[in-house]
Amino acid sequence: MQIKLIIAGLLALVILGLFSAAAVYRGNAIRAEAETRQAKADLATAVGVNAANDETIGRMKATAEAKDKLLAEVAGQLATINENIAENTAAVEGLKDANEDVRAYLAGAIPPALGLQLNK
C-alpha cells in the first residue's frame, strides 16, 4: 500500500511538473505575441516618421533650389546695376573733363546727394 502511495505521489508530482512547464511555455508564448504586436506597431510608427521626414527633406530641397535660383537672379541684377552705375559715373566724369559748362557747374555748390554719388 505504501508503494502505491509513493507511486501516486510521484505521478502527481510528474503531472504537476507537466502543468507547470505548460504554464511557463504558455506565458512565454503570450509574452512573445505581445512583443510581436508591439514591434509591428513600432515599425509602423517608424515607417510613418520616415515618410514624413522624406516629405520634409523634399520640401527643403525644393526651397533651397528656389532660393539658389533667386540668389543667382539677384546677383545678376546687382551686377547690371553696378555696371550701370560705373557707366553713369564714367559719363559724368567724361562730361566734366570735356565740357567747360559742366566743369563750372560741378565746381560750384553741388547738392549733397549728387556730391555723394560723384565722390564714390
HELIX and SHEET records of a PDB file:
HELIX    1   1 GLN A    2  ALA A   98  1                                  97    
HELIX    2   2 GLU A  100  ALA A  107  1                                   8    
HELIX    3   3 PRO A  112  LEU A  118  1                                   7    
END                                                                             
